[in-house]
C-alpha cells in the first residue's frame, strides 16, 4: 500500500489578506497601548484618596516605644471595661508633589468605589512644605483631642475651664520674639479673650495698631505689646500675629490619648465617645461594632470632615455595622453607602449618644436621623 501518490500535488491554501477594518483595528490597538505606556510616565496633577488604617478608641495601640498601650487611658477617676468597638477612620493619600500617581493608577482608582481622584492642590497646597503640612496636621490633632476631652467630660458633668494657648510661633512673624509656645492669652486691648475668634476680632478692630496683651508664662502673668502685620490674600487685607492657637483646658482628671502618625481633626467625635464609654459602667454602644467620624468642639458640636466616602468603606472593611456621619457631610453620603452599613446623621455629641442609647437598649434604629437626598 502506497502512503503517498506521486501523481497528486498538494496545493497550500491561499492566505487571506486581513481586511482594512482588521488592519485599522490592529493599528488602533498599537497606538492606544503606546499612548498608555507614554501616559504612565507623564506627571499628573491629581492624587488618590483611599481608606486608611482603622483604630478602635476602646482598644490598644503601639506607642513610640513599641509597647502595647490603651488608646484612651484615664488617671484620677474610675474606668470600666468596654466591649464592641468605637472605630475612628483615616484616609490615606496615594501620591504627593514629588511623585504623583500615573495615569494608569488614576484610571484604576476612578473605577474603584472606595477611592477618589482629587486635585493635588486640595491635599498639598501650592507653596506649603511637607514639614508645614505635617505641623499643621499635628496641631489640629492636638486641638481635636483637647476639644474631645472637654466635650466628653462636660457631658459627664465635670467642670472644665478653658484658656487660649499659643501652640506655635511662625518664624519671621510679628509675634516672634514676643510670644512663646505655651503662653496663655488672657486679654487683648483690655478685652477678655475666650477663643481664637475673639482675638481675631480685636486685632481686626485695631487695623494694625499695637496690641496690648496680658498673658501667663511659666505661671507668672505678664503684659506685652505686639504689632500685627498686614497680609493680603485674594485681594482681602487682614492683620496677623503669626501664631497657631489652641484651646487648652484645666481638666479635672487626666485623660491621655495615644495615637501616633495620625493627624487632623476628624477623630474628635469618636475620641469623645471613647472617653465617655471608658468612664461609664455600661457599654454605651451595647457591645456593638460602631464606626464614625467628625470634628468636635467643647460644646459638643460635630463638624464636617474630608474623605467620608473612603471612611465609609474603611468602616465596612473593619467589620462595623453602624456608622455615625456628620450631618453636614450628608450630601456626600447619599448614594454612596456600602451594603451592610447603616448610617446615622449626627450634628452634636448628644445626637451620637442617642444612637448609642438605641443600640444598647435595642431601640428603634429606623426612627433615628439618617442622610437623605436633598
Buried (B, 14 or more C-beta within 10 A) or exposed (E): EEEEEEEEEEEEEEEEEEEEEEEEEEEEEEEEEEEEEEBEEEEBEBBBBBBBBBBBBBBBBEBEEEEEBBBBBBEEBEBEEBEBBBBBBBBBBBBBBEEBBBBEBBBBBEEEEBBBBBEBEEBBEEEEEEEEBEBBBBBBBBBBBBBBBBBBBBBBEBEBEBBBBBBBBBEEBBBBEBBBEEBBBBBBBEEEBEBBEBBBBBBEEBEBEEBBBBBBBEEEEEEBEBBBBEEEEEEEEEBBBBBBBBBBBEBEBEBEBBBEEBBBBBBBBBBBBBBBBBBBEEBBBBBBBBBBBBBBBBEBBBBBBBBBBBBBBBBBEBEBBBBBBBBBBBEBBBEBBBEEBBBBBBBBBEBBBBBBBBBBEEBEEEEBBBBEEE
